[in-house]
Amino acid sequence: GLTQLRERVPMRKLIYLLVVLATAGLTYMSTYTLSEREVAIVSRLGDGVFWYLVMFLLPALHGSAGLKVSLQMLAVGLFSLLIYKALKRATVRPRPCETFNDIHRHAPMLDLYSFPSGHTMHAVGFTAVILAHYPALGLLIAPFALLIASSRLVLGLHYPSDVLVGAVIGAAVAWSSFIVFA
């Protein structure tokens, strides 16, 4: 159980991987400025398109090991979705673009409420799973996950706390998934 999880993926390692994710993403973002349209495209890919493609490609490229990772990502996604829906219903927090006149929405809303950021929750959860199994993909996946998280702020759809809590929940669900998929 938990002892095997700590041996396989210590929390220290997961936190380190998430710090690498944030550092790589911030480094990328500091050297390149995205247009509003490009930010909207990143956000749209974070709706699931990119992650579904990754889940499809992993088994094609890595066989049964890739299939196991894809199934773990699927489990993380489904469990995160349950948490996301429950928190949205419980908090009913209006989005910043609906609350403040000077914050404009630059992309369609998938639902009415802002807390937590489901895009960030899934991006961090999926990224943590991928990095635990395929650390070499970190330079590709980590900046993309950070771009998804930051896009939600830039597009006027979330408060920083929505994104932060989404990231924490995504990381916690991913870490917990290692118990099931040990």
Backbone torsions as a table, in degrees:
resi	resn	phi	psi	omega
1	GLY	NA	-118.5	-173.3
2	LEU	-66.1	-35.1	178.6
3	THR	-63.8	-43.4	177.7
4	GLN	-63.1	-38.8	178.7
5	LEU	-63.1	-45.3	-179.6
6	ARG	-63.5	-34.9	177.7
7	GLU	-71.1	-40.1	-176.1
8	ARG	-77.3	-49.1	-178.9
9	VAL	-135.3	83.8	179.2
10	PRO	-61.8	146.1	-180.0
11	MET	-55.6	-35.3	177.5
12	ARG	-56.8	-42.8	-179.4
13	LYS	-66.5	-43.0	180.0
14	LEU	-64.5	-43.1	177.6
15	ILE	-62.9	-42.2	177.8
16	TYR	-59.5	-45.2	-179.9
17	LEU	-63.2	-38.2	178.5
18	LEU	-70.2	-33.7	175.3
19	VAL	-66.9	-40.8	175.7
20	VAL	-59.8	-43.6	177.6
21	LEU	-55.5	-51.4	-177.4
22	ALA	-64.5	-43.1	-179.2
23	THR	-64.5	-45.6	179.4
24	ALA	-62.5	-43.1	-179.9
25	GLY	-64.9	-44.2	179.6
26	LEU	-65.9	-37.7	177.3
27	THR	-62.5	-45.5	179.3
28	TYR	-62.0	-46.8	-176.4
29	MET	-67.0	-28.9	-179.1
30	SER	-76.2	-16.1	-178.9
31	THR	-103.4	-7.7	-177.8
32	TYR	-146.5	128.6	179.2
33	THR	-100.4	125.4	179.5
34	LEU	-87.7	144.7	173.6
35	SER	-75.2	164.9	178.1
36	GLU	-58.1	-39.2	179.1
37	ARG	-64.7	-43.8	179.4
38	GLU	-64.6	-38.4	177.3
39	VAL	-63.4	-41.9	178.5
40	ALA	-63.5	-36.3	178.3
41	ILE	-66.8	-44.2	177.5
42	VAL	-58.2	-46.1	179.6
43	SER	-60.8	-42.2	179.5
44	ARG	-62.6	-42.3	176.4
45	LEU	-61.4	-33.8	177.5
46	GLY	-69.9	-11.3	174.7
47	ASP	-62.2	-18.8	178.6
48	GLY	143.8	-24.1	-174.9
49	VAL	-52.4	-52.0	-178.3
50	PHE	-62.0	-44.9	-176.2
51	TRP	-68.1	-37.0	176.8
52	TYR	-64.0	-39.0	177.4
53	LEU	-62.6	-44.1	178.3
54	VAL	-61.4	-45.1	179.7
55	MET	-62.3	-31.6	177.5
56	PHE	-75.1	-41.1	-175.9
57	LEU	-74.1	-33.3	-177.0
58	LEU	-56.0	-50.3	177.5
59	PRO	-65.3	-34.3	179.9
60	ALA	-65.4	-35.4	-177.6
61	LEU	-92.0	-29.4	-172.4
62	HIS	-123.9	10.9	176.0
63	GLY	63.5	-139.0	-175.1
64	SER	-65.9	-31.6	177.1
65	ALA	-64.9	-40.9	177.4
66	GLY	-67.3	-35.4	177.5
67	LEU	-63.5	-42.4	178.8
68	LYS	-60.9	-41.5	178.7
69	VAL	-66.3	-41.6	178.6
70	SER	-62.9	-40.4	177.8
71	LEU	-66.7	-36.7	176.2
72	GLN	-65.1	-42.0	177.1
73	MET	-62.3	-40.7	178.7
74	LEU	-61.6	-43.9	178.5
75	ALA	-63.3	-43.5	177.8
76	VAL	-60.8	-43.7	-180.0
77	GLY	-62.7	-44.7	-178.7
78	LEU	-67.5	-44.2	179.9
79	PHE	-66.2	-39.6	177.0
80	SER	-62.7	-38.6	178.9
81	LEU	-61.9	-40.4	177.6
82	LEU	-62.7	-45.0	178.8
83	ILE	-64.0	-44.8	-179.8
84	TYR	-56.9	-50.6	-178.3
85	LYS	-63.9	-41.2	179.8
86	ALA	-63.8	-43.5	-179.8
87	LEU	-69.2	-37.7	177.6
88	LYS	-61.1	-44.9	-180.0
89	ARG	-67.6	-36.3	-176.5
90	ALA	-75.7	-35.7	-173.4
91	THR	-96.5	-29.3	-178.2
92	VAL	39.2	47.4	-179.2
93	ARG	-83.0	120.9	179.1
94	PRO	-64.7	151.5	178.9
95	ARG	-72.7	152.6	-179.1
96	PRO	-58.2	-36.2	-179.7
97	CYS	-68.5	-17.5	177.3
98	GLU	-93.5	-19.7	-175.8
99	THR	-95.3	-38.7	-174.2
100	PHE	-114.5	129.3	-179.0
101	ASN	-65.9	-27.9	-177.6
102	ASP	-88.7	0.7	174.3
103	ILE	-107.8	119.1	-176.1
104	HIS	-105.9	141.8	177.6
105	ARG	-79.6	130.9	-178.7
106	HIS	-116.8	13.3	177.9
107	ALA	-158.8	157.5	179.9
108	PRO	-66.9	147.6	176.8
109	MET	-88.7	136.7	177.3
110	LEU	-81.5	-23.7	175.8
111	ASP	-154.2	-179.9	-173.4
112	LEU	-80.9	-27.2	-167.1
113	TYR	-108.6	157.3	-170.8
114	SER	-99.8	-27.4	-171.3
115	PHE	-101.4	126.3	-7.9
116	PRO	-90.8	179.3	176.2
117	SER	-80.4	109.2	178.3
118	GLY	-68.3	-35.2	177.5
119	HIS	-59.3	-46.6	-179.1
120	THR	-67.4	-42.4	-179.8
121	MET	-56.4	-48.2	-178.7
122	HIS	-71.3	-40.8	-179.5
123	ALA	-61.1	-44.7	-179.8
124	VAL	-70.0	-43.3	178.9
125	GLY	-60.4	-48.5	-179.8
126	PHE	-65.5	-40.9	-179.6
127	THR	-63.9	-42.3	179.1
128	ALA	-61.0	-42.1	178.8
129	VAL	-64.3	-47.8	-179.3
130	ILE	-60.9	-45.2	-178.0
131	LEU	-65.2	-33.3	179.4
132	ALA	-66.4	-32.8	-177.7
133	HIS	-96.9	-34.7	-176.6
134	TYR	-133.6	72.6	-176.1
135	PRO	-57.1	-28.1	-178.9
136	ALA	-64.0	-21.3	178.6
137	LEU	-79.4	-3.6	-176.1
138	GLY	-56.9	-40.2	-178.3
139	LEU	-68.0	-21.8	176.3
140	LEU	-89.4	-48.8	-172.0
141	ILE	-78.2	-41.8	-174.6
142	ALA	-60.3	-49.4	178.4
143	PRO	-62.3	-35.9	179.0
144	PHE	-63.5	-43.7	179.3
145	ALA	-62.6	-41.1	178.5
146	LEU	-67.1	-37.2	176.5
147	LEU	-63.2	-40.0	177.4
148	ILE	-60.7	-48.9	-178.6
149	ALA	-60.1	-47.5	-178.3
150	SER	-69.8	-29.1	179.1
151	SER	-61.4	-32.3	-178.5
152	ARG	-65.9	-31.4	176.0
153	LEU	-76.2	-48.2	-177.2
154	VAL	-60.2	-36.2	-177.6
155	LEU	-80.4	-0.9	177.1
156	GLY	77.1	18.2	-174.8
157	LEU	-96.5	-18.9	-176.3
158	HIS	-142.0	154.6	169.9
159	TYR	-85.0	157.5	176.1
160	PRO	-54.7	-37.5	179.9
161	SER	-65.8	-31.4	176.3
162	ASP	-62.2	-43.3	-178.1
163	VAL	-70.7	-44.5	-179.8
164	LEU	-61.0	-48.6	-179.6
165	VAL	-65.8	-39.0	175.8
166	GLY	-58.4	-42.5	178.9
167	ALA	-64.4	-43.4	-179.5
168	VAL	-64.0	-44.7	179.5
169	ILE	-64.4	-44.3	178.4
170	GLY	-58.5	-43.5	178.5
171	ALA	-65.2	-41.7	-179.3
172	ALA	-65.8	-42.2	179.1
173	VAL	-65.2	-42.5	178.6
174	ALA	-61.8	-46.5	-179.0
175	TRP	-61.7	-42.4	178.6
176	SER	-63.5	-30.9	-178.8
177	SER	-64.5	-22.3	179.6
178	PHE	-69.8	-19.6	174.3
179	ILE	-68.2	-47.0	-178.1
180	VAL	-69.6	-38.9	-174.5
181	PHE	-101.9	25.3	180.0
182	ALA	-69.0	NA	NA
